[in-house]
Each structure stands twice: as C-alpha cells, then as structure tokens.
Amino acid sequence: RVSIMDIKGNVLARLGDGPEGEEPGQFIAPHGICIDTRGDIYVGEVSWTHTGSHLNPPREVRSLQKLVRKT
C-alpha cells in the first residue's frame, strides 16, 4: 500500500488497499517510490523475487508502476 500524507503526517489518500495484484493501482511488493514535478508517482516493486519466481511456470511480473496525478 502507498499512503499519501500532508506535511503534518495526516493521511490524504491510500493506494493499493485491496488484495495484491498486477492491475493498475494494485501492488505486489512495493519497495521504492518517487514523485516527478507533475505529481505523478512511480512505485518500484520486487515482484519477481516475491511472486514471479514462484509462479508455475515462472514469469516476469511488473516491477515499475506509474500512477498519474488527477487534477
């Protein structure tokens, strides 16, 4: 899950509250986050080591997700 907070630590929004998955807004194993100048959020995941390598047959899963800020 990714939480968006204001400068005082108040939660403004939460993303990925549901079950883990590969759909937009879902996460498997988020580990890194970055925000660009437009307010878009990039979330890096360790999905391969957490899930992809354990699938039968093993397969690539998403490792970077871009969430576009709505205005």
Phi and psi restraints in degrees (value plus and minus 20) as a CYANA .aco file:
   2 VAL   PHI    -137.6   -97.6
   2 VAL   PSI     106.7   146.7
   3 SER   PHI    -127.1   -87.1
   3 SER   PSI     115.6   155.6
   4 ILE   PHI    -125.6   -85.6
   4 ILE   PSI     104.4   144.4
   5 MET   PHI    -145.2  -105.2
   5 MET   PSI     135.8   175.8
   6 ASP   PHI    -104.8   -64.8
   6 ASP   PSI    -199.5  -159.5
   7 ILE   PHI     -84.3   -44.3
   7 ILE   PSI     -40.0     0.0
   8 LYS   PHI    -112.5   -72.5
   8 LYS   PSI     -19.9    20.1
   9 GLY   PHI      70.2   110.2
   9 GLY   PSI     -13.0    27.0
  10 ASN   PHI     -96.3   -56.3
  10 ASN   PSI     114.1   154.1
  11 VAL   PHI     -94.6   -54.6
  11 VAL   PSI     103.1   143.1
  12 LEU   PHI    -116.3   -76.3
  12 LEU   PSI     -53.9   -13.9
  13 ALA   PHI    -181.3  -141.3
  13 ALA   PSI     137.6   177.6
  14 ARG   PHI    -150.5  -110.5
  14 ARG   PSI     116.3   156.3
  15 LEU   PHI    -137.5   -97.5
  15 LEU   PSI     119.0   159.0
  16 GLY   PHI      59.5    99.5
  16 GLY   PSI      13.3    53.3
  17 ASP   PHI     -91.5   -51.5
  17 ASP   PSI     -43.5    -3.5
  18 GLY   PHI     -96.0   -56.0
  18 GLY   PSI    -185.5  -145.5
  19 PRO   PHI     -86.2   -46.2
  19 PRO   PSI     137.0   177.0
  20 GLU   PHI     -85.1   -45.1
  20 GLU   PSI     131.4   171.4
  21 GLY   PHI     157.7   197.7
  21 GLY   PSI    -196.8  -156.8
  22 GLU   PHI    -128.0   -88.0
  22 GLU   PSI     -14.0    26.0
  23 GLU   PHI     -96.0   -56.0
  23 GLU   PSI     138.9   178.9
  24 PRO   PHI     -74.7   -34.7
  24 PRO   PSI     112.1   152.1
  25 GLY   PHI      64.7   104.7
  25 GLY   PSI     -25.2    14.8
  26 GLN   PHI    -119.9   -79.9
  26 GLN   PSI     133.9   173.9
  27 PHE   PHI    -150.2  -110.2
  27 PHE   PSI     135.4   175.4
  28 ILE   PHI    -125.4   -85.4
  28 ILE   PSI     -75.7   -35.7
  29 ALA   PHI    -171.0  -131.0
  29 ALA   PSI      52.6    92.6
  30 PRO   PHI     -85.5   -45.5
  30 PRO   PSI     115.5   155.5
  31 HIS   PHI    -154.8  -114.8
  31 HIS   PSI     -35.3     4.7
  32 GLY   PHI    -164.8  -124.8
  32 GLY   PSI     127.9   167.9
  33 ILE   PHI    -163.2  -123.2
  33 ILE   PSI     126.0   166.0
  34 CYS   PHI    -168.0  -128.0
  34 CYS   PSI     128.7   168.7
  35 ILE   PHI    -144.3  -104.3
  35 ILE   PSI     112.9   152.9
  36 ASP   PHI    -111.6   -71.6
  36 ASP   PSI    -198.5  -158.5
  37 THR   PHI     -87.5   -47.5
  37 THR   PSI     -38.1     1.9
  38 ARG   PHI    -107.9   -67.9
  38 ARG   PSI     -27.4    12.6
  39 GLY   PHI      70.7   110.7
  39 GLY   PSI     -13.8    26.2
  40 ASP   PHI     -92.5   -52.5
  40 ASP   PSI     124.0   164.0
  41 ILE   PHI    -128.4   -88.4
  41 ILE   PSI     114.3   154.3
  42 TYR   PHI    -135.2   -95.2
  42 TYR   PSI     106.0   146.0
  43 VAL   PHI    -138.4   -98.4
  43 VAL   PSI     101.8   141.8
  44 GLY   PHI    -114.0   -74.0
  44 GLY   PSI     120.8   160.8
  45 GLU   PHI    -148.9  -108.9
  45 GLU   PSI     135.1   175.1
  46 VAL   PHI    -122.4   -82.4
  46 VAL   PSI      30.9    70.9
  47 SER   PHI     -82.2   -42.2
  47 SER   PSI     -55.8   -15.8
  48 TRP   PHI     -82.9   -42.9
  48 TRP   PSI     -71.0   -31.0
  49 THR   PHI     -90.8   -50.8
  49 THR   PSI     -50.2   -10.2
  50 HIS   PHI    -100.3   -60.3
  50 HIS   PSI     -61.8   -21.8
  51 THR   PHI    -150.0  -110.0
  51 THR   PSI     -71.1   -31.1
  52 GLY   PHI     -77.3   -37.3
  52 GLY   PSI     -59.0   -19.0
  53 SER   PHI     -93.1   -53.1
  53 SER   PSI     -34.7     5.3
  54 HIS   PHI    -118.1   -78.1
  54 HIS   PSI     -25.1    14.9
  55 LEU   PHI     -94.7   -54.7
  55 LEU   PSI     135.9   175.9
  56 ASN   PHI    -141.5  -101.5
  56 ASN   PSI      85.6   125.6
  57 PRO   PHI     -98.6   -58.6
  57 PRO   PSI     137.2   177.2
  58 PRO   PHI     -76.9   -36.9
  58 PRO   PSI     124.1   164.1
  59 ARG   PHI    -168.8  -128.8
  59 ARG   PSI     142.2   182.2
  60 GLU   PHI     -91.0   -51.0
  60 GLU   PSI     120.2   160.2
  61 VAL   PHI    -145.5  -105.5
  61 VAL   PSI     141.1   181.1
  62 ARG   PHI     -76.9   -36.9
  62 ARG   PSI     118.1   158.1
  63 SER   PHI    -141.1  -101.1
  63 SER   PSI     -26.5    13.5
  64 LEU   PHI    -163.9  -123.9
  64 LEU   PSI     112.7   152.7
  65 GLN   PHI    -149.5  -109.5
  65 GLN   PSI     113.4   153.4
  66 LYS   PHI    -125.4   -85.4
  66 LYS   PSI     107.3   147.3
  67 LEU   PHI    -131.9   -91.9
  67 LEU   PSI      95.9   135.9
  68 VAL   PHI    -105.1   -65.1
  68 VAL   PSI     111.5   151.5
  69 ARG   PHI     -88.5   -48.5
  69 ARG   PSI     111.7   151.7
  70 LYS   PHI    -110.4   -70.4
  70 LYS   PSI     117.5   157.5
